[in-house]
Amino acid sequence: MSSRVVIVGLDCVPPEFVFDLWSDLLPNFRRVMLAGIYGSLESSIPPITVPAWMCMMTGQDPGTLGIYGFRNRKDNSYDGLGFASSRMVKMPAIWDVLAEAGKKTIALGVPLTYPPRPINGLLISDFLAPDISSDYTFPSELKHEIRDVVGDYILDTRNFRTDNKNQLLKEIYEMTAQRFQLATHLLINKPWDFFIMVEMGPDRLHHAFWKYFDPKHVKYEAGHILEHAIRDYYIALDAHLGEFISRLEEDTTLLIVSDHGAKRMDGGLCFNQWLIQEGYLVLKEPYDTVSKFSPDLVDWKNTKAWGDGGYYGRLFLNVEGREPTGNVKVTEIESLKREIQSKLEAQTDENGTLLGNRIFRPNQIYAEINGVAPDLIVYFGDLHWRSVGSIGHASIWTHENDTGPDDANHAQHGIFLMADVSEIHLQSANPPTYIPASHLRVGLSLYDIAPTVLNKIGIVPPKGMGRAPISSAMESLQDTAYSEEEEEELARRLEDLGYL
């Protein structure tokens, strides 16, 4: 059993990039795979940065946390929206459990840690911090040391939804290099039992550059100068990873994880426009120019439902006695949900092809329901289409994002790699591309991470904190082979990318 654990968190990394498509170009990822175990890591529902990373750190689902996205309804009013922050996290995270045992944590860039809360160790909060003049660290004086080490610390790229791709690419490389530089400094010079860093570079890269490399993308440009931007970044990322691993001591377990994956974005479904078309959402007056959705525009007395935009759709019913001007009787809720779900499942694109929407009910997928949950959660086109919340569109389908250029959406599976550092150091600098099937794990979940970390440090996970620790024992080929369903999913994703 290792006495210490390090997590390198890489936001939005899809399994097919690391394990398949570019495996032969990523020797340091391969070293970890060969030294330990790896597999796809199923994300939360929804698979988005907030709340996924905090679901991972607490072992709790979004319903239990009461956090369903970056923005959440604060109450049952129509305009009571608030941004998620660390103050919303009421469940203990890994570092809270470790602190009770006298163990120290260094947490760097974990989403939903701003504003920083006291921990037994050091915390540098995430990209949600407004700027580096704010108190974004614990203790607060740590930010002065950060300036001495890396200069002006980059919390995030200035704007990843931009047409200035060259500038954005430069910022992503700078941010990633700086994050690993700071992580290495803290790793070597500060005491810790658990160390976690999260780098947002892959996420920003996928959203901005996916169309240049994926022949299946609706805006693909063959032979574009940026065709290899994503591939080349992963090669650079692998080099950073190799340097970081070289600084890890032998009595350490390393985990490399992503909170979710990524896939091409085919377009946007104008959710509220569709609800207007179907008669569920009624405006005070018609709109023929694109406008941001606002509760002030709605005739609530005659409205039964409205939607929210983002990488996935959230549908809310206007329930009598719950919303201020609700008109859906409690006895009608179930039938209305079934009716809307049936229509959503039958939705097509502009060419008449079935989108393949997936609809979830929070009370069926979460252990608890806290806060104000959506009545329905919708993956448009199984996340190949985003939910567009604005109104006034001429069509319910669009290939222009209403929040700026965006090429990719999130996918349900990220990556998981785990190995003892002593075993990684034994691997050659250029390990074979073939990884024995006994190293592969299936059925892994984001909810396995918290108990795995605690178990590796020798602490029994609190009851209800995630699922169960992931075993690193080698299993038989039969136990670790892809299931038929996983084979089909992997084949579909690689075919979508044009490599089959």
Summary of the structure (lengths in Angstrom):
residues: 500
radius of gyration: 22.7
end to end distance: 41.3
largest distance: 69.2
contacts: 1706
relative contact order: 0.20
helix: 37%
strand: 19%
